[in-house]
Amino acid sequence: MWQKLEEWYAIKEAVGLSCFLGPQGAVYNLCRVRRDKDAVDILDRRTVSSKDDLMRCLRDWRELPIAVQMQGRGILLKEMPATEAVGNEQILPVFPNYREDEYVFSYHGGLQNGWLALARTELLERILTDLRREHMEVVRVFLGPFVADNVLDQLNGYSGHYAFDGHQITRDMEQKKWRSYSYLPAEKARFAVKVGGMDIAENYVIAYAAAFSVLMHRYVADVHVPYEPVDERLDEFRQKIRFKVNGLILLGGLFVLLLLNTVLFTYYKGKYEAIDYQAKENLSDVNETGRLVATVGGNDSLLVALGWNGGLRKSWLLNQLALSLAGKEGVDWHDVQISPVAARRFGEKAETDSRYRIQVSGSCRTLNDLESWVRTLNHLNWIKQVEISRFVDQNKPNSTRKDFVVSMEYTYDF
């Protein structure tokens, strides 16, 4: 996982700029390379001879890190005994005019000898200033041919001898250290130069090596010039890449979380809607049950008011009552109520149970006529109880008849 992250944080593309300072002017060789997993591909190569053309080319690659290599006029190259550390004690015997504040140097140790490259700071600063003015991102500076050591294993050398663009390098095959070095501008490679199996013009080898050293800075020897204005640029550039990658990872994580949240929201929303629909159905069923209960209760109240008797038809009751009047000439009916509704008194809440009751209102000539009919009713097996509830004189002028009310209770269990 961490190795994968390191690959994401790695520099993927870089530009190598080789500056050859000759007596007729400077020649600039440019090589743009890209790293794809374990392969490094050459994307573009250009050669220009003026600063204006150089800046015009570099404007297209302004966002890429640039490695600058300098050689030629103004770059002093000295051979000296091999040493582990290089300081004033080692440099002054070779170059007595050396001053730390005026010169920069680069050292490459060989098998028995070493090589020291020096340049005036103002010469280096002149080139860097032109690049900074165009907002170019210079992350490494190299002096002399030493940066080529990082790509010698990729070149098609013969018995440890490598020749390209005037550089003659002999290297020990076992220890991978230089035995000798010389620069002969007129000497060109006798055979086609190949790097990693690809043909490459020999004047681009140093520019390729500079760009390659930036891409693979964690895996190759660090031979750059220690120059304070540039030293921290590579780390700053890597931090920018890290910031961008972290930002993309964060955005990707947020997108995944948003997508997951959307999926979960959609899923649980569907669940909620299903539960809500089921709850509404249940509530509807409860409400419907409540309405049915209320309807049944209302119907029961109506049945109570109507005096539903459980099976005897009112027509049969009326017919039996009418038959009981046979031979009773003096008794007349005015009104018959089966399960009569009693008038509710003020303050009463409960209804009087009038089921199985019959109330007959009418008139008769004498009490004997009424009692005769009541006795007939008492003999009927479906009559449970009968009584005269009211017997008064009729409230009519010159009338001799009596008004009565007979209440009876019946049963269908007979």
Steps between C-alpha positions, in 0.01 A plus 500: 500500500775747600703404195197576284464839668869572442447428132215750495719757673791444260591743224360364175649738245810721483710705260878479467681811372863456393679831446820479296679833523721519191719773353234579238220516753287264701322190371204370697388139476157419649361158581157440651446158658212328673493215747230238458529238774843340439561655158640843412398631158648787303215725393678788331850621400594845380817695432511880493784752493343815641343585833186629332446168325582321824239694696248449222548123525493494878175698521318187383650308794472770767323267744774235484815477716818592313850366558776725366842363402788729403823424317743667262651843520507637854466152655838384630556125516800370701622147567621434854573206731188324620374617838207429726419862582561819304568834666741791484797277584436281197393777259764768561797283391321440173350846457671764720253778406204312648269703731189347653293813439610530136500142373282192503642155444409140437721198570488148360718230650650229278693182555836671568441860398220746537378791289409845621280741303487867601306799371458857609181562693418800281512281188255253653284777640481668159331194349279439803384862501385473139306184589346650814386803301289263292378323819680176419534245779872414522542223757855374434828638364784280368854596394707298256427153365457326835121474477550260208616237750135447598411374149819320393339163575235587243751598226648259254862514620767254393730339763423786736581775247233757420535770234238762420508864395877526566489343846727198542430300817663175605337326794592198707237235423505346848519801731308732264756777555671713239854412400550795269325792342585734216316744284581518130244722321595366158456138603152372427347160571599237247177310548141606553443590862215315668348563839276230639483346152385828337708697254600841629714771343824520696461871576185419704658242731601756766159674484331159532723410796412828677125442459537132593685595822202714604244230426702231678660721767419245772683218318806658335814673630452862601759693299326839489676824589425609859361846426269650762252685269425168326559233768149517650315526169475126443345439842262793447399361163439158655293661774283662231448160342422350840250779570329446164491122546367534855239742372395253230492217754291718731264596218484136393427396857233766532351390169496137614342604830246712312426211267471263796282751681280531190471123470421461870259794488324353199490156663370621835265747335347208311480307827348801675245552225406130513465515880314831477265353240446194719441722804251707304328181390493380860374839613242487225401152619479629858294799390281275289461264795411798719244614246360147481486480879326836511261391225426171674453688829264739329311212346488330839360821644244507225419137568461583866274790406306282258474218752642229282367177657731240369262334257128591538376724224302805594238408246442171682474683836250747360301217346489309832396815690227567247372142532480547877235771446256254346161549672616807688267760353562767759880529459653715226871556423645840420870419502724189533872531577731200496822568695390857557761775537464654840542875532834578673468717804725800557841393636457133409774347284399135484226385268214287638508145369164459327568180321227232517242763601177598330294803587141531376306825532128517438152550648232278647145534624552351844775363717339156474551501124868591544559241772334233285754569225789505751394159630502370142854629461614332819400167354724541195822294539721764339383768744717504809334789688222750434373800699275800464736801515235765458123519526332845494187670374517619144558874476217562254165674551205269562726191469441200729803297376825445688858541369744227594856388457581128528864397537612146446822303488536213261742218439586285206606204717176303480 
